[in-house]
């Protein structure tokens, strides 16, 4: 296959359905796309694409890697590599090539060309306040593909529109291309402009940024430098693969030695400004919608980060009672999505943190709409029992 053949196949896959988010090339299956969270095959006239062979996926992989020695070494030694790829005039992709059972598989995540707004993402307006922060650490967390990069892009776009500052991003790969507005943007891609997040972040401190985006805090060294940057007047935005605020704090603490915990807790309590966690839920009518947990620092949060959780002082309870600070739990977010008709009851309960709380919330929503809150019918008072009780 030539470069034109491969680009033609990728183009056909991209145009095969509405809202395609991922392209999937796996041995033994036809080329597949993921649209609205569902994986589906793409039909080609070429019968050789009915079931991809190991040779075909290897040709795809080598074409995408394009003789890059670092990527080839990562793929050989570590079993996978990350890169970016562009179909001129059509789309850019974040690509992961990985080995499985002696063959190569490829997943291409389509990158949006238009920078979304917070309104586009249907996330709470309070997240716009992140753009007003002068320094500190802001963490956006969630599983892969939960929309972390999109949320951060929307926040950076707000900064770009409001502040004349130098913004430096360290990404793997660069996803959204930010134009220069009020801010000056320098976007660096791992493997092309720097080799690790830690080295890129260390160099960033000599490049005079006010705002630093770190694509992912993967290790202790990156966290250490990120904390130092936040302590010295930078606003540091970063992502972690954690499911909520409590796990995020614990994950960071777990990267360090036990004898460093007390000092680390004090540093985190002084630097953390926001922890925003995301989950993508199936939307009624197709597509997906984000459920958001928001923790914003206050005195109770600082105390809990410093001393750890205790009875009555868990992160869940602090967030649940922090409405006045713009905080919300996943469960409140899910109830609001159900109230807005964006998700159904089954989805709401499946993705909840505390099912009893969400169940009561759903019943209140249904009751306010005059809907039944139970399937139990035909209940009546036993009159004979009632008479005996009175006696």
N, C-alpha and C positions, 0 to 999 in steps of 0.2 A: 504493500500500500504506500502511495505517495502522500506528501503533506496535503495536497489538495483533496485526495480521497478521504483522509482522516478528518480534515476540516469540514468536508461535505457531510460526513456521517454525524459529526457533532452538531452541525447546523440543523440537520433533519431531526435529530433528537430534541434539540432545543425548541423547535417549532411544532413538535408533535402534539402538544397539549397546552392548555392555558395554565399560567402560574407554575411553570416548571421551576423547581428549586435545585434539583440535583440530577446529574447524569451518572449512571452506574454501568460499569463494564466488568462483568464477572464471567469467568470460564464456565461453560455449560448452560448459560442463559443467553437470551438475545440482549442487545443493548436495551437498557431500561431507563425510565425517567421517574422522578418522584414529583408528584403534583398534589398540592393540598394534603401532604402527609401520606399519600398512597403511592406505592411503587407499581409501575405498569410497563409492559413491554412495548417496544417501538417496532413497527413492521417495515421491512425493507424488501425491495424486489430481489436484491442479491441474496440468494439462498444460503450463501456461506455465513451470513450474519444471523441465521436462525438459532445457532448455538455457537457462541464464541469459543475458539480453541485457545490453548495456552500460547501458541505462536502469535495469534492475532492480538491478544491483550499485551504480550511482550512488545510487539511492534508499536502499539498505541503508547505504551509506557516510555519506550525509548524516544519516540517522536516528541512527546510532551517534555521529557527531561532535556532533550536537545543537546546531548553530549556534555552536560554540566558535570564536571568531575566531583564536586561536593555532593550533589544530589545522588549520583551513582554510588558514591561511597556510603552515604547514609542508607540507601536502599539495600546495599549489600551487607553492611555491618549491623544496621539497626532493624532491617526488615520493612522500613517505610520511609517515605520522604514527602515533604510538602513543597509546593511551588505554585506559581500563578501562571495562567495561560490566557491568551486573548484570541477571540475570533474577530478579526478586524471588522469594525462597523456593526457588530452584533452583540457581543457580550464579553465579559471577563470572568474568569473562574478561579476559585481557590481549589487546588488539586491535591489529592493525597493518593500516592501510588504505594501499594503494600503487597507483601507476599503472603500467600495462604496455600498450604498443602503443596508447596513447590511451584505454584503458578502466581501470576500477578493479577491483582484486581485494581480498579481505578474508580475513584469517586470524584466528580467535579461539581463543586458547589457554585452556582451562579451568583455573581456579585452584582448588586444593584448599581446602576450608574447614577441614578438620582439620589441625592442625600435626603433621607426622610426627615420629617418634622416629628415632634412628640405627638402632635395631633394625628398625623398619619399612622403612627404606631399604636394609637389608642391607649397610651400610657398616662398615668396621672400627671396633671399640669405641674404639680409640686416639684417634679424632677427638673423643671426649668431652673429651679433655685441652685442646682449644682453649678450652673454656669456663672453664678455670682460669687462662688467661693474664691478666696484669694490664695489659699494654700491648703495643705493637708492631703489626705488620702481618700479617694473615692473608689469603691470596689463594686463592680457589676458582675454578678455570679449566675451560674446556671449550667445546665448540660450543654454539650456541643449542639449548635443549631437552635438554641433557645432565643436568639435575637439580641445577644449581648452587644455585638459589634454595631448593630443598627441603633440601639439606644445610645451608645457612646458617640456614634456619628452625629446623631441629632443634638446631643449636648455640645459637641465640638462646633457644630454649625451655629448654635446660639452664641457661643463664645466668639466665633468668627464674625458674627453680625454686630456684636456689642462692644468688643474690646480690641484695642490696638496693642496686641501682645504677640510674642513669638511662641508658636505652638510647634512642638516636636513630637512626632509619632514614631514608635518602634513597632512594626507589624510583621506578621507572618501568615500570608503576604499582605501587602497594602490592599485594602478592600474598597474603601470609598475615597475618591480623589477630591480633596477639598481645594476649591479655588481660593485665591487670596482675596479677602474682602477687607474688613478692618484689621484682621489678624494676618500675620505672616506665617505660612505653613511650610514646614519641612517634613516630608514623610519618607521614612527609611524602611527598607524591606530586608528582613533577615535572609542571609545567604548572598545578598547582592551588595548591601551597604554596611552590614555588620554581621558578626558570626553567631553571637548569643545575646539573649535579652540582657544578661548581666553586663556584658562588655558594652553593648549599645547604650545602656542606661548610665554606666560609669562615664562614658564619653559625653553623654548628653549634659552632664553637669558642667562641662567645659564649653557648652555651645549656647549658653545664655538664654534658655527657654524660660518662660513663666509657667507654661502648661506642658506636661509630658504625658503622653499616652503610651502605656506598656501593654502590648497585645496580650500577654499572659504572664502572670507571676508563677513560674514553674518550679522554682527552687529557692533555697534559703538565701543564696547570694543575691538574687534579684530582689527578694523581699527586703533584705538588709539595705541595699542601695536605695530602693524605693522609699523606705522609711526615712533614710537620711535626707533624701531629696525633699520629702514632705516636711521634715523638721526644719529645713533651711530655706523655707519660703516658696517652694514650688507647689503647684497644684498637680498631683499625680493621679491619673485615672488608669485603672487596670482591671483585668478580668481574672477570675478564678473559676475552676470547675467544681463549685460547691453548691449545695441545694438551698441553703438559707443562711441567715446572718450568724446564728450560733455555730454552725459547722464551719463557716468562713473564719471566724476568730480562732476556733479550735484547730483548724488546718494550719493556719499561720503559726500558732504557738507550737504545734507539733513538728514544725520544721527546725526548731531550735532545741538546744540541750536543756535538760530539766533545770540546771542551775542558772539558766538565763531567763527563766520564765517570768520572775517578778519584774525585772527591768523591762522585758519585752512588753508585758501587760501595761506598764506605765507609758511606754512609748506609743503603743497602739491607742490607749485612751486619749493621749494628747493629739494624735495625728488623724485618726479615722473621723471622717466627716459624714459619709453616707455609705451604707451597704444596700445595694439594690439587687434582689434576686428575682429570676424570671423562670417561668414555665410556659411552654406553648401548649394550648389546649385546642382540641378539635372544635371548630366553630359550626354552629347550626347553619346548614345550607352549603357547607364546604369551606375550605380554608382553615386557618388557625388564628387564634387570638391569644395575647399574652396575659397571664396572671402575674401580678407583681407584688413582691413583699418589699417594703421600704423601712429601713432603719435610719433615723437621723440622729446624730449625736446630741445628747443633753446630759444633765448631771447624773441621772439614773443610769444611762448607758455607760458613761465614763466609770461610774462606780462598779458596775457589773463587769466591764472589761478588766478593770484593775484587780478586782477581788474574786471574780468567777461567779457563775450562777449559783443561786441558793433558792430555798423555798420562798415563793412570792417574788423572786427577783430573776426570773428566767427571761431570756430575750423575747420569747413569745409573749409573755405577759407585759413586758415593757412596750413592745410594739403595739399590742392589742389596746393598751391604754394611752397610746401616744397620738391620738387623732389630732390634737391641737398642734402638734409638731409636723403634721403631714405624713405620719407613719401609718402603715396598714399591714396586716398579716396577709398571707396567701389566702386564708379562709375568707377574710372580708372582701378581698379582691374577687374571689370566685363567686361569692354571693352577689356582688355587684354585677358581675358578668351575666349571671343567671337572671337577675332582675331586669337587665337590659335586653334579655332575649338572645344573647350571643352564644350561650351554651345551654345544653339540656341538663336535666337533673342527674342523669347517670354520669355524665362527664364531671359535673360539679362534685359529686361524692367520690368518684374515682381519683381525682387529683387533689383532694383536700388533705390538709395536715391533720386536723382533728374532725373526724366525720360527724361526731355528735353535735359539735358547734355549727358545722355547715348544715347538717340536717335541720336543726332548729331554725337557722337563718332562712333556709329554703321554705320551711313551713310558714314562717312569718310573711315571706314574699307572696306565697300562694294564698294565704289568708287575706292579705290586703287586696288581692285581685278577685276575691270571692270564690277561689278554687278550693276543692277538697284537699285536706292535708293528710287524709288516711283512706285506705281502701276498705276499712272495717265498716260495715253497715248493719242496720237492723238491731242496734242495741236498744234495750228498754229496761226500765226499772222493774225489778221483781217486787210487785205490790205486797204480796204476802210476807216477804222477807222484811219489807219496809215497816209493815204494821207490827211485826214481832220486835223489830229493833226499837220502835217507839215505846213498847211495853217494858 
